[in-house]
Amino acid sequence: MCPMCGIWWNGGWGWGPWGSTLGIVGLILNLLLFLALLGLGIAWLVRRLGHAPAGSAGPDPLEIARRRLAAGEITAAEFEEIRSRLRS
């Protein structure tokens, strides 16, 4: 009898001569399954948080050119050239 819960229990992992060995193997397999699922979950989370949302191709090149024009990094003629190249 289990002294903690008062239930009759044989104290083994299973039945027969291979009971304890199969029980340990089962525990190891369950642990490996748990670790694999945990790893897949972490990988999914890292990919989900580390990248832009699906369908987003990144920053708009024309918007970048507008910002560069506003900051004085390029001239208006250069901006017009970039805009015409992006439209074609």
HTML snippet that shows the backbone in 3Dmol.js (N, CA, C, O; Angstrom):
<script src="https://3Dmol.org/build/3Dmol-min.js"></script>
<div id="view" style="width:600px;height:400px;position:relative"></div>
<script>
const pdb = `
ATOM      1  N   MET A   1       0.848  -1.179   0.000  1.00  0.00           N
ATOM      2  CA  MET A   1       0.000   0.000   0.000  1.00  0.00           C
ATOM      3  C   MET A   1       0.893   1.241   0.000  1.00  0.00           C
ATOM      4  O   MET A   1       1.938   1.290   0.648  1.00  0.00           O
ATOM      5  N   CYS A   2       0.442   2.222  -0.741  1.00  0.00           N
ATOM      6  CA  CYS A   2       1.162   3.481  -0.813  1.00  0.00           C
ATOM      7  C   CYS A   2       0.942   4.241   0.500  1.00  0.00           C
ATOM      8  O   CYS A   2      -0.199   4.508   0.878  1.00  0.00           O
ATOM      9  N   PRO A   3       2.029   4.587   1.194  1.00  0.00           N
ATOM     10  CA  PRO A   3       1.852   5.267   2.478  1.00  0.00           C
ATOM     11  C   PRO A   3       1.284   6.683   2.344  1.00  0.00           C
ATOM     12  O   PRO A   3       0.677   7.194   3.284  1.00  0.00           O
ATOM     13  N   MET A   4       1.477   7.321   1.181  1.00  0.00           N
ATOM     14  CA  MET A   4       1.015   8.692   1.013  1.00  0.00           C
ATOM     15  C   MET A   4      -0.473   8.775   0.665  1.00  0.00           C
ATOM     16  O   MET A   4      -1.189   9.646   1.157  1.00  0.00           O
ATOM     17  N   CYS A   5      -0.931   7.842  -0.203  1.00  0.00           N
ATOM     18  CA  CYS A   5      -2.292   7.969  -0.704  1.00  0.00           C
ATOM     19  C   CYS A   5      -3.230   6.864  -0.216  1.00  0.00           C
ATOM     20  O   CYS A   5      -4.444   6.989  -0.372  1.00  0.00           O
ATOM     21  N   GLY A   6      -2.704   5.797   0.363  1.00  0.00           N
ATOM     22  CA  GLY A   6      -3.540   4.721   0.870  1.00  0.00           C
ATOM     23  C   GLY A   6      -4.071   3.781  -0.197  1.00  0.00           C
ATOM     24  O   GLY A   6      -5.008   3.028   0.069  1.00  0.00           O
ATOM     25  N   ILE A   7      -3.504   3.799  -1.397  1.00  0.00           N
ATOM     26  CA  ILE A   7      -3.934   2.930  -2.488  1.00  0.00           C
ATOM     27  C   ILE A   7      -2.963   1.766  -2.599  1.00  0.00           C
ATOM     28  O   ILE A   7      -1.759   1.930  -2.403  1.00  0.00           O
ATOM     29  N   TRP A   8      -3.498   0.581  -2.915  1.00  0.00           N
ATOM     30  CA  TRP A   8      -2.635  -0.580  -3.124  1.00  0.00           C
ATOM     31  C   TRP A   8      -1.860  -0.390  -4.413  1.00  0.00           C
ATOM     32  O   TRP A   8      -2.433  -0.123  -5.470  1.00  0.00           O
ATOM     33  N   TRP A   9      -0.577  -0.529  -4.311  1.00  0.00           N
ATOM     34  CA  TRP A   9       0.291  -0.290  -5.455  1.00  0.00           C
ATOM     35  C   TRP A   9       1.488  -1.208  -5.333  1.00  0.00           C
ATOM     36  O   TRP A   9       2.043  -1.375  -4.247  1.00  0.00           O
ATOM     37  N   ASN A  10       1.901  -1.825  -6.484  1.00  0.00           N
ATOM     38  CA  ASN A  10       3.010  -2.773  -6.408  1.00  0.00           C
ATOM     39  C   ASN A  10       4.378  -2.094  -6.476  1.00  0.00           C
ATOM     40  O   ASN A  10       5.395  -2.743  -6.234  1.00  0.00           O
ATOM     41  N   GLY A  11       4.418  -0.817  -6.797  1.00  0.00           N
ATOM     42  CA  GLY A  11       5.685  -0.090  -6.799  1.00  0.00           C
ATOM     43  C   GLY A  11       6.495  -0.258  -8.068  1.00  0.00           C
ATOM     44  O   GLY A  11       7.593   0.293  -8.157  1.00  0.00           O
ATOM     45  N   GLY A  12       6.000  -0.999  -9.064  1.00  0.00           N
ATOM     46  CA  GLY A  12       6.746  -1.214 -10.296  1.00  0.00           C
ATOM     47  C   GLY A  12       6.230  -0.355 -11.429  1.00  0.00           C
ATOM     48  O   GLY A  12       5.260   0.389 -11.286  1.00  0.00           O
ATOM     49  N   TRP A  13       6.907  -0.478 -12.564  1.00  0.00           N
ATOM     50  CA  TRP A  13       6.528   0.283 -13.745  1.00  0.00           C
ATOM     51  C   TRP A  13       5.603  -0.503 -14.659  1.00  0.00           C
ATOM     52  O   TRP A  13       5.034   0.069 -15.587  1.00  0.00           O
ATOM     53  N   GLY A  14       5.442  -1.771 -14.428  1.00  0.00           N
ATOM     54  CA  GLY A  14       4.611  -2.583 -15.308  1.00  0.00           C
ATOM     55  C   GLY A  14       4.504  -3.993 -14.781  1.00  0.00           C
ATOM     56  O   GLY A  14       4.730  -4.241 -13.596  1.00  0.00           O
ATOM     57  N   TRP A  15       4.152  -4.937 -15.676  1.00  0.00           N
ATOM     58  CA  TRP A  15       3.973  -6.317 -15.261  1.00  0.00           C
ATOM     59  C   TRP A  15       5.054  -7.188 -15.864  1.00  0.00           C
ATOM     60  O   TRP A  15       5.599  -6.863 -16.919  1.00  0.00           O
ATOM     61  N   GLY A  16       5.360  -8.256 -15.226  1.00  0.00           N
ATOM     62  CA  GLY A  16       6.287  -9.250 -15.751  1.00  0.00           C
ATOM     63  C   GLY A  16       7.742  -8.852 -15.580  1.00  0.00           C
ATOM     64  O   GLY A  16       8.059  -7.818 -14.993  1.00  0.00           O
ATOM     65  N   PRO A  17       8.635  -9.709 -16.115  1.00  0.00           N
ATOM     66  CA  PRO A  17      10.069  -9.469 -15.926  1.00  0.00           C
ATOM     67  C   PRO A  17      10.585  -8.244 -16.677  1.00  0.00           C
ATOM     68  O   PRO A  17      11.608  -7.679 -16.288  1.00  0.00           O
ATOM     69  N   TRP A  18       9.898  -7.815 -17.753  1.00  0.00           N
ATOM     70  CA  TRP A  18      10.350  -6.665 -18.529  1.00  0.00           C
ATOM     71  C   TRP A  18       9.630  -5.386 -18.136  1.00  0.00           C
ATOM     72  O   TRP A  18       9.822  -4.351 -18.775  1.00  0.00           O
ATOM     73  N   GLY A  19       8.823  -5.436 -17.120  1.00  0.00           N
ATOM     74  CA  GLY A  19       8.013  -4.290 -16.751  1.00  0.00           C
ATOM     75  C   GLY A  19       8.807  -3.040 -16.447  1.00  0.00           C
ATOM     76  O   GLY A  19       8.492  -1.963 -16.952  1.00  0.00           O
ATOM     77  N   SER A  20       9.836  -3.172 -15.627  1.00  0.00           N
ATOM     78  CA  SER A  20      10.595  -1.982 -15.258  1.00  0.00           C
ATOM     79  C   SER A  20      11.418  -1.462 -16.431  1.00  0.00           C
ATOM     80  O   SER A  20      11.576  -0.250 -16.570  1.00  0.00           O
ATOM     81  N   THR A  21      11.948  -2.350 -17.281  1.00  0.00           N
ATOM     82  CA  THR A  21      12.732  -1.914 -18.435  1.00  0.00           C
ATOM     83  C   THR A  21      11.848  -1.185 -19.432  1.00  0.00           C
ATOM     84  O   THR A  21      12.220  -0.120 -19.926  1.00  0.00           O
ATOM     85  N   LEU A  22      10.679  -1.747 -19.736  1.00  0.00           N
ATOM     86  CA  LEU A  22       9.778  -1.097 -20.671  1.00  0.00           C
ATOM     87  C   LEU A  22       9.256   0.214 -20.112  1.00  0.00           C
ATOM     88  O   LEU A  22       9.006   1.154 -20.866  1.00  0.00           O
ATOM     89  N   GLY A  23       9.092   0.284 -18.833  1.00  0.00           N
ATOM     90  CA  GLY A  23       8.651   1.528 -18.219  1.00  0.00           C
ATOM     91  C   GLY A  23       9.680   2.628 -18.364  1.00  0.00           C
ATOM     92  O   GLY A  23       9.331   3.776 -18.640  1.00  0.00           O
ATOM     93  N   ILE A  24      10.941   2.290 -18.182  1.00  0.00           N
ATOM     94  CA  ILE A  24      12.012   3.271 -18.320  1.00  0.00           C
ATOM     95  C   ILE A  24      12.132   3.713 -19.774  1.00  0.00           C
ATOM     96  O   ILE A  24      12.313   4.897 -20.059  1.00  0.00           O
ATOM     97  N   VAL A  25      12.030   2.751 -20.693  1.00  0.00           N
ATOM     98  CA  VAL A  25      12.072   3.090 -22.117  1.00  0.00           C
ATOM     99  C   VAL A  25      10.911   4.026 -22.463  1.00  0.00           C
ATOM    100  O   VAL A  25      11.087   4.997 -23.199  1.00  0.00           O
ATOM    101  N   GLY A  26       9.737   3.729 -21.934  1.00  0.00           N
ATOM    102  CA  GLY A  26       8.580   4.589 -22.163  1.00  0.00           C
ATOM    103  C   GLY A  26       8.803   5.990 -21.625  1.00  0.00           C
ATOM    104  O   GLY A  26       8.447   6.974 -22.273  1.00  0.00           O
ATOM    105  N   LEU A  27       9.391   6.078 -20.446  1.00  0.00           N
ATOM    106  CA  LEU A  27       9.691   7.399 -19.878  1.00  0.00           C
ATOM    107  C   LEU A  27      10.669   8.169 -20.760  1.00  0.00           C
ATOM    108  O   LEU A  27      10.494   9.367 -20.986  1.00  0.00           O
ATOM    109  N   ILE A  28      11.697   7.485 -21.258  1.00  0.00           N
ATOM    110  CA  ILE A  28      12.686   8.137 -22.118  1.00  0.00           C
ATOM    111  C   ILE A  28      12.030   8.589 -23.423  1.00  0.00           C
ATOM    112  O   ILE A  28      12.280   9.700 -23.890  1.00  0.00           O
ATOM    113  N   LEU A  29      11.190   7.731 -24.015  1.00  0.00           N
ATOM    114  CA  LEU A  29      10.510   8.108 -25.255  1.00  0.00           C
ATOM    115  C   LEU A  29       9.567   9.292 -25.043  1.00  0.00           C
ATOM    116  O   LEU A  29       9.489  10.187 -25.884  1.00  0.00           O
ATOM    117  N   ASN A  30       8.857   9.292 -23.924  1.00  0.00           N
ATOM    118  CA  ASN A  30       7.984  10.426 -23.623  1.00  0.00           C
ATOM    119  C   ASN A  30       8.783  11.706 -23.413  1.00  0.00           C
ATOM    120  O   ASN A  30       8.359  12.781 -23.838  1.00  0.00           O
ATOM    121  N   LEU A  31       9.921  11.595 -22.769  1.00  0.00           N
ATOM    122  CA  LEU A  31      10.778  12.763 -22.567  1.00  0.00           C
ATOM    123  C   LEU A  31      11.287  13.295 -23.904  1.00  0.00           C
ATOM    124  O   LEU A  31      11.289  14.504 -24.133  1.00  0.00           O
ATOM    125  N   LEU A  32      11.722  12.387 -24.793  1.00  0.00           N
ATOM    126  CA  LEU A  32      12.194  12.813 -26.111  1.00  0.00           C
ATOM    127  C   LEU A  32      11.079  13.461 -26.920  1.00  0.00           C
ATOM    128  O   LEU A  32      11.307  14.456 -27.609  1.00  0.00           O
ATOM    129  N   LEU A  33       9.890  12.907 -26.842  1.00  0.00           N
ATOM    130  CA  LEU A  33       8.745  13.498 -27.540  1.00  0.00           C
ATOM    131  C   LEU A  33       8.445  14.891 -27.001  1.00  0.00           C
ATOM    132  O   LEU A  33       8.194  15.821 -27.767  1.00  0.00           O
ATOM    133  N   PHE A  34       8.472  15.026 -25.690  1.00  0.00           N
ATOM    134  CA  PHE A  34       8.232  16.332 -25.078  1.00  0.00           C
ATOM    135  C   PHE A  34       9.286  17.342 -25.509  1.00  0.00           C
ATOM    136  O   PHE A  34       8.951  18.481 -25.837  1.00  0.00           O
ATOM    137  N   LEU A  35      10.557  16.940 -25.514  1.00  0.00           N
ATOM    138  CA  LEU A  35      11.624  17.862 -25.906  1.00  0.00           C
ATOM    139  C   LEU A  35      11.517  18.239 -27.389  1.00  0.00           C
ATOM    140  O   LEU A  35      11.779  19.384 -27.759  1.00  0.00           O
ATOM    141  N   ALA A  36      11.132  17.278 -28.234  1.00  0.00           N
ATOM    142  CA  ALA A  36      10.958  17.582 -29.659  1.00  0.00           C
ATOM    143  C   ALA A  36       9.825  18.581 -29.856  1.00  0.00           C
ATOM    144  O   ALA A  36       9.968  19.538 -30.617  1.00  0.00           O
ATOM    145  N   LEU A  37       8.712  18.369 -29.185  1.00  0.00           N
ATOM    146  CA  LEU A  37       7.594  19.305 -29.302  1.00  0.00           C
ATOM    147  C   LEU A  37       7.952  20.674 -28.747  1.00  0.00           C
ATOM    148  O   LEU A  37       7.557  21.697 -29.305  1.00  0.00           O
ATOM    149  N   LEU A  38       8.688  20.695 -27.665  1.00  0.00           N
ATOM    150  CA  LEU A  38       9.138  21.966 -27.095  1.00  0.00           C
ATOM    151  C   LEU A  38      10.056  22.698 -28.074  1.00  0.00           C
ATOM    152  O   LEU A  38       9.925  23.908 -28.259  1.00  0.00           O
ATOM    153  N   GLY A  39      10.977  21.976 -28.696  1.00  0.00           N
ATOM    154  CA  GLY A  39      11.870  22.581 -29.680  1.00  0.00           C
ATOM    155  C   GLY A  39      11.119  23.122 -30.880  1.00  0.00           C
ATOM    156  O   GLY A  39      11.418  24.217 -31.357  1.00  0.00           O
ATOM    157  N   LEU A  40      10.137  22.360 -31.380  1.00  0.00           N
ATOM    158  CA  LEU A  40       9.334  22.833 -32.504  1.00  0.00           C
ATOM    159  C   LEU A  40       8.538  24.080 -32.125  1.00  0.00           C
ATOM    160  O   LEU A  40       8.400  25.004 -32.926  1.00  0.00           O
ATOM    161  N   GLY A  41       8.026  24.099 -30.924  1.00  0.00           N
ATOM    162  CA  GLY A  41       7.279  25.270 -30.467  1.00  0.00           C
ATOM    163  C   GLY A  41       8.158  26.504 -30.362  1.00  0.00           C
ATOM    164  O   GLY A  41       7.749  27.599 -30.749  1.00  0.00           O
ATOM    165  N   ILE A  42       9.346  26.332 -29.849  1.00  0.00           N
ATOM    166  CA  ILE A  42      10.277  27.460 -29.731  1.00  0.00           C
ATOM    167  C   ILE A  42      10.702  27.943 -31.114  1.00  0.00           C
ATOM    168  O   ILE A  42      10.773  29.147 -31.355  1.00  0.00           O
ATOM    169  N   ALA A  43      10.987  27.002 -32.029  1.00  0.00           N
ATOM    170  CA  ALA A  43      11.377  27.387 -33.392  1.00  0.00           C
ATOM    171  C   ALA A  43      10.249  28.150 -34.079  1.00  0.00           C
ATOM    172  O   ALA A  43      10.503  29.142 -34.763  1.00  0.00           O
ATOM    173  N   TRP A  44       9.012  27.702 -33.906  1.00  0.00           N
ATOM    174  CA  TRP A  44       7.872  28.386 -34.503  1.00  0.00           C
ATOM    175  C   TRP A  44       7.743  29.802 -33.932  1.00  0.00           C
ATOM    176  O   TRP A  44       7.502  30.758 -34.669  1.00  0.00           O
ATOM    177  N   LEU A  45       7.906  29.919 -32.626  1.00  0.00           N
ATOM    178  CA  LEU A  45       7.777  31.218 -31.977  1.00  0.00           C
ATOM    179  C   LEU A  45       8.869  32.177 -32.432  1.00  0.00           C
ATOM    180  O   LEU A  45       8.594  33.353 -32.673  1.00  0.00           O
ATOM    181  N   VAL A  46      10.095  31.698 -32.551  1.00  0.00           N
ATOM    182  CA  VAL A  46      11.199  32.550 -32.999  1.00  0.00           C
ATOM    183  C   VAL A  46      10.951  33.017 -34.423  1.00  0.00           C
ATOM    184  O   VAL A  46      11.168  34.187 -34.740  1.00  0.00           O
ATOM    185  N   ARG A  47      10.488  32.097 -35.301  1.00  0.00           N
ATOM    186  CA  ARG A  47      10.186  32.493 -36.680  1.00  0.00           C
ATOM    187  C   ARG A  47       9.037  33.474 -36.728  1.00  0.00           C
ATOM    188  O   ARG A  47       9.044  34.407 -37.531  1.00  0.00           O
ATOM    189  N   ARG A  48       8.056  33.272 -35.881  1.00  0.00           N
ATOM    190  CA  ARG A  48       6.870  34.138 -35.890  1.00  0.00           C
ATOM    191  C   ARG A  48       7.213  35.553 -35.410  1.00  0.00           C
ATOM    192  O   ARG A  48       6.725  36.534 -35.970  1.00  0.00           O
ATOM    193  N   LEU A  49       8.041  35.657 -34.390  1.00  0.00           N
ATOM    194  CA  LEU A  49       8.380  36.963 -33.826  1.00  0.00           C
ATOM    195  C   LEU A  49       9.540  37.639 -34.536  1.00  0.00           C
ATOM    196  O   LEU A  49       9.690  38.858 -34.448  1.00  0.00           O
ATOM    197  N   GLY A  50      10.370  36.864 -35.245  1.00  0.00           N
ATOM    198  CA  GLY A  50      11.577  37.417 -35.836  1.00  0.00           C
ATOM    199  C   GLY A  50      11.412  37.959 -37.232  1.00  0.00           C
ATOM    200  O   GLY A  50      12.320  38.624 -37.730  1.00  0.00           O
ATOM    201  N   HIS A  51      10.295  37.708 -37.889  1.00  0.00           N
ATOM    202  CA  HIS A  51      10.110  38.125 -39.274  1.00  0.00           C
ATOM    203  C   HIS A  51       8.917  39.049 -39.396  1.00  0.00           C
ATOM    204  O   HIS A  51       8.084  39.159 -38.496  1.00  0.00           O
ATOM    205  N   ALA A  52       8.866  39.708 -40.541  1.00  0.00           N
ATOM    206  CA  ALA A  52       7.731  40.576 -40.840  1.00  0.00           C
ATOM    207  C   ALA A  52       6.492  39.713 -41.047  1.00  0.00           C
ATOM    208  O   ALA A  52       6.612  38.532 -41.373  1.00  0.00           O
ATOM    209  N   PRO A  53       5.334  40.269 -40.868  1.00  0.00           N
ATOM    210  CA  PRO A  53       4.106  39.509 -41.088  1.00  0.00           C
ATOM    211  C   PRO A  53       4.018  38.974 -42.517  1.00  0.00           C
ATOM    212  O   PRO A  53       4.596  39.543 -43.443  1.00  0.00           O
ATOM    213  N   ALA A  54       3.292  37.880 -42.678  1.00  0.00           N
ATOM    214  CA  ALA A  54       3.153  37.268 -43.996  1.00  0.00           C
ATOM    215  C   ALA A  54       2.500  38.251 -44.959  1.00  0.00           C
ATOM    216  O   ALA A  54       1.571  38.970 -44.593  1.00  0.00           O
ATOM    217  N   GLY A  55       2.992  38.273 -46.187  1.00  0.00           N
ATOM    218  CA  GLY A  55       2.456  39.180 -47.193  1.00  0.00           C
ATOM    219  C   GLY A  55       3.189  40.511 -47.242  1.00  0.00           C
ATOM    220  O   GLY A  55       2.987  41.290 -48.173  1.00  0.00           O
ATOM    221  N   SER A  56       4.018  40.778 -46.277  1.00  0.00           N
ATOM    222  CA  SER A  56       4.773  42.027 -46.253  1.00  0.00           C
ATOM    223  C   SER A  56       6.115  41.794 -46.938  1.00  0.00           C
ATOM    224  O   SER A  56       6.889  40.931 -46.525  1.00  0.00           O
ATOM    225  N   ALA A  57       6.383  42.567 -47.986  1.00  0.00           N
ATOM    226  CA  ALA A  57       7.618  42.388 -48.749  1.00  0.00           C
ATOM    227  C   ALA A  57       8.739  43.288 -48.229  1.00  0.00           C
ATOM    228  O   ALA A  57       9.827  43.296 -48.805  1.00  0.00           O
ATOM    229  N   GLY A  58       8.511  44.018 -47.197  1.00  0.00           N
ATOM    230  CA  GLY A  58       9.529  44.908 -46.668  1.00  0.00           C
ATOM    231  C   GLY A  58       9.176  46.360 -46.928  1.00  0.00           C
ATOM    232  O   GLY A  58       8.052  46.659 -47.330  1.00  0.00           O
ATOM    233  N   PRO A  59      10.113  47.262 -46.707  1.00  0.00           N
ATOM    234  CA  PRO A  59       9.839  48.692 -46.884  1.00  0.00           C
ATOM    235  C   PRO A  59       9.625  49.037 -48.360  1.00  0.00           C
ATOM    236  O   PRO A  59      10.219  48.425 -49.248  1.00  0.00           O
ATOM    237  N   ASP A  60       8.794  49.993 -48.593  1.00  0.00           N
ATOM    238  CA  ASP A  60       8.491  50.444 -49.946  1.00  0.00           C
ATOM    239  C   ASP A  60       9.677  51.249 -50.492  1.00  0.00           C
ATOM    240  O   ASP A  60      10.081  52.234 -49.874  1.00  0.00           O
ATOM    241  N   PRO A  61      10.240  50.849 -51.633  1.00  0.00           N
ATOM    242  CA  PRO A  61      11.403  51.566 -52.177  1.00  0.00           C
ATOM    243  C   PRO A  61      11.110  53.024 -52.504  1.00  0.00           C
ATOM    244  O   PRO A  61      11.972  53.886 -52.331  1.00  0.00           O
ATOM    245  N   LEU A  62       9.900  53.302 -52.974  1.00  0.00           N
ATOM    246  CA  LEU A  62       9.553  54.690 -53.297  1.00  0.00           C
ATOM    247  C   LEU A  62       9.499  55.541 -52.027  1.00  0.00           C
ATOM    248  O   LEU A  62       9.891  56.708 -52.036  1.00  0.00           O
ATOM    249  N   GLU A  63       9.015  54.953 -50.946  1.00  0.00           N
ATOM    250  CA  GLU A  63       8.982  55.675 -49.666  1.00  0.00           C
ATOM    251  C   GLU A  63      10.396  55.959 -49.167  1.00  0.00           C
ATOM    252  O   GLU A  63      10.656  57.022 -48.602  1.00  0.00           O
ATOM    253  N   ILE A  64      11.296  55.022 -49.373  1.00  0.00           N
ATOM    254  CA  ILE A  64      12.696  55.232 -48.984  1.00  0.00           C
ATOM    255  C   ILE A  64      13.288  56.390 -49.797  1.00  0.00           C
ATOM    256  O   ILE A  64      14.000  57.241 -49.264  1.00  0.00           O
ATOM    257  N   ALA A  65      12.976  56.401 -51.095  1.00  0.00           N
ATOM    258  CA  ALA A  65      13.485  57.492 -51.942  1.00  0.00           C
ATOM    259  C   ALA A  65      12.910  58.831 -51.493  1.00  0.00           C
ATOM    260  O   ALA A  65      13.616  59.840 -51.488  1.00  0.00           O
ATOM    261  N   ARG A  66      11.634  58.845 -51.116  1.00  0.00           N
ATOM    262  CA  ARG A  66      11.026  60.096 -50.624  1.00  0.00           C
ATOM    263  C   ARG A  66      11.724  60.593 -49.364  1.00  0.00           C
ATOM    264  O   ARG A  66      11.990  61.785 -49.215  1.00  0.00           O
ATOM    265  N   ARG A  67      12.013  59.675 -48.473  1.00  0.00           N
ATOM    266  CA  ARG A  67      12.710  60.062 -47.232  1.00  0.00           C
ATOM    267  C   ARG A  67      14.103  60.597 -47.530  1.00  0.00           C
ATOM    268  O   ARG A  67      14.542  61.576 -46.926  1.00  0.00           O
ATOM    269  N   ARG A  68      14.795  59.950 -48.466  1.00  0.00           N
ATOM    270  CA  ARG A  68      16.132  60.419 -48.826  1.00  0.00           C
ATOM    271  C   ARG A  68      16.081  61.796 -49.475  1.00  0.00           C
ATOM    272  O   ARG A  68      16.962  62.624 -49.245  1.00  0.00           O
ATOM    273  N   LEU A  69      15.045  62.047 -50.291  1.00  0.00           N
ATOM    274  CA  LEU A  69      14.873  63.374 -50.888  1.00  0.00           C
ATOM    275  C   LEU A  69      14.608  64.412 -49.807  1.00  0.00           C
ATOM    276  O   LEU A  69      15.169  65.507 -49.838  1.00  0.00           O
ATOM    277  N   ALA A  70      13.753  64.066 -48.855  1.00  0.00           N
ATOM    278  CA  ALA A  70      13.421  64.999 -47.773  1.00  0.00           C
ATOM    279  C   ALA A  70      14.635  65.272 -46.880  1.00  0.00           C
ATOM    280  O   ALA A  70      14.782  66.370 -46.344  1.00  0.00           O
ATOM    281  N   ALA A  71      15.486  64.288 -46.726  1.00  0.00           N
ATOM    282  CA  ALA A  71      16.672  64.468 -45.881  1.00  0.00           C
ATOM    283  C   ALA A  71      17.805  65.164 -46.633  1.00  0.00           C
ATOM    284  O   ALA A  71      18.816  65.525 -46.030  1.00  0.00           O
ATOM    285  N   GLY A  72      17.646  65.353 -47.934  1.00  0.00           N
ATOM    286  CA  GLY A  72      18.683  66.019 -48.712  1.00  0.00           C
ATOM    287  C   GLY A  72      19.789  65.085 -49.169  1.00  0.00           C
ATOM    288  O   GLY A  72      20.846  65.543 -49.603  1.00  0.00           O
ATOM    289  N   GLU A  73      19.562  63.796 -49.077  1.00  0.00           N
ATOM    290  CA  GLU A  73      20.589  62.840 -49.498  1.00  0.00           C
ATOM    291  C   GLU A  73      20.634  62.701 -51.018  1.00  0.00           C
ATOM    292  O   GLU A  73      21.683  62.373 -51.573  1.00  0.00           O
ATOM    293  N   ILE A  74      19.514  62.944 -51.699  1.00  0.00           N
ATOM    294  CA  ILE A  74      19.467  62.879 -53.156  1.00  0.00           C
ATOM    295  C   ILE A  74      18.789  64.149 -53.681  1.00  0.00           C
ATOM    296  O   ILE A  74      18.064  64.828 -52.954  1.00  0.00           O
ATOM    297  N   THR A  75      19.034  64.443 -54.923  1.00  0.00           N
ATOM    298  CA  THR A  75      18.410  65.624 -55.546  1.00  0.00           C
ATOM    299  C   THR A  75      17.054  65.242 -56.122  1.00  0.00           C
ATOM    300  O   THR A  75      16.705  64.064 -56.203  1.00  0.00           O
ATOM    301  N   ALA A  76      16.291  66.270 -56.524  1.00  0.00           N
ATOM    302  CA  ALA A  76      14.980  66.022 -57.115  1.00  0.00           C
ATOM    303  C   ALA A  76      15.107  65.255 -58.423  1.00  0.00           C
ATOM    304  O   ALA A  76      14.262  64.419 -58.742  1.00  0.00           O
ATOM    305  N   ALA A  77      16.173  65.541 -59.188  1.00  0.00           N
ATOM    306  CA  ALA A  77      16.386  64.822 -60.451  1.00  0.00           C
ATOM    307  C   ALA A  77      16.675  63.343 -60.183  1.00  0.00           C
ATOM    308  O   ALA A  77      16.178  62.465 -60.889  1.00  0.00           O
ATOM    309  N   GLU A  78      17.476  63.086 -59.165  1.00  0.00           N
ATOM    310  CA  GLU A  78      17.755  61.687 -58.804  1.00  0.00           C
ATOM    311  C   GLU A  78      16.496  60.982 -58.333  1.00  0.00           C
ATOM    312  O   GLU A  78      16.278  59.812 -58.647  1.00  0.00           O
ATOM    313  N   PHE A  79      15.667  61.697 -57.579  1.00  0.00           N
ATOM    314  CA  PHE A  79      14.406  61.112 -57.123  1.00  0.00           C
ATOM    315  C   PHE A  79      13.508  60.749 -58.305  1.00  0.00           C
ATOM    316  O   PHE A  79      12.915  59.671 -58.331  1.00  0.00           O
ATOM    317  N   GLU A  80      13.410  61.658 -59.290  1.00  0.00           N
ATOM    318  CA  GLU A  80      12.578  61.396 -60.472  1.00  0.00           C
ATOM    319  C   GLU A  80      13.102  60.189 -61.250  1.00  0.00           C
ATOM    320  O   GLU A  80      12.320  59.398 -61.777  1.00  0.00           O
ATOM    321  N   GLU A  81      14.426  60.052 -61.322  1.00  0.00           N
ATOM    322  CA  GLU A  81      15.015  58.901 -62.007  1.00  0.00           C
ATOM    323  C   GLU A  81      14.681  57.598 -61.274  1.00  0.00           C
ATOM    324  O   GLU A  81      14.332  56.597 -61.899  1.00  0.00           O
ATOM    325  N   ILE A  82      14.791  57.625 -59.953  1.00  0.00           N
ATOM    326  CA  ILE A  82      14.458  56.434 -59.147  1.00  0.00           C
ATOM    327  C   ILE A  82      12.985  56.092 -59.332  1.00  0.00           C
ATOM    328  O   ILE A  82      12.630  54.926 -59.506  1.00  0.00           O
ATOM    329  N   ARG A  83      12.142  57.098 -59.295  1.00  0.00           N
ATOM    330  CA  ARG A  83      10.697  56.858 -59.420  1.00  0.00           C
ATOM    331  C   ARG A  83      10.355  56.282 -60.789  1.00  0.00           C
ATOM    332  O   ARG A  83       9.521  55.382 -60.890  1.00  0.00           O
ATOM    333  N   SER A  84      10.988  56.790 -61.837  1.00  0.00           N
ATOM    334  CA  SER A  84      10.696  56.250 -63.170  1.00  0.00           C
ATOM    335  C   SER A  84      11.196  54.827 -63.311  1.00  0.00           C
ATOM    336  O   SER A  84      10.556  54.021 -63.986  1.00  0.00           O
ATOM    337  N   ARG A  85      12.326  54.491 -62.692  1.00  0.00           N
ATOM    338  CA  ARG A  85      12.836  53.118 -62.746  1.00  0.00           C
ATOM    339  C   ARG A  85      11.926  52.162 -61.967  1.00  0.00           C
ATOM    340  O   ARG A  85      11.708  51.023 -62.380  1.00  0.00           O
ATOM    341  N   LEU A  86      11.413  52.631 -60.861  1.00  0.00           N
ATOM    342  CA  LEU A  86      10.554  51.762 -60.060  1.00  0.00           C
ATOM    343  C   LEU A  86       9.206  51.509 -60.734  1.00  0.00           C
ATOM    344  O   LEU A  86       8.621  50.440 -60.562  1.00  0.00           O
ATOM    345  N   ARG A  87       8.719  52.466 -61.485  1.00  0.00           N
ATOM    346  CA  ARG A  87       7.432  52.316 -62.161  1.00  0.00           C
ATOM    347  C   ARG A  87       7.536  51.415 -63.394  1.00  0.00           C
ATOM    348  O   ARG A  87       6.535  50.839 -63.817  1.00  0.00           O
ATOM    349  N   SER A  88       8.724  51.287 -63.970  1.00  0.00           N
ATOM    350  CA  SER A  88       8.856  50.478 -65.181  1.00  0.00           C
ATOM    351  C   SER A  88       9.098  49.014 -64.884  1.00  0.00           C
ATOM    352  O   SER A  88       9.230  48.210 -65.808  1.00  0.00           O
TER     353      SER A  88
END
`;
const viewer = $3Dmol.createViewer("view");
viewer.addModel(pdb, "pdb");
viewer.setStyle({}, {cartoon: {color: "spectrum"}});
viewer.zoomTo();
viewer.render();
</script>
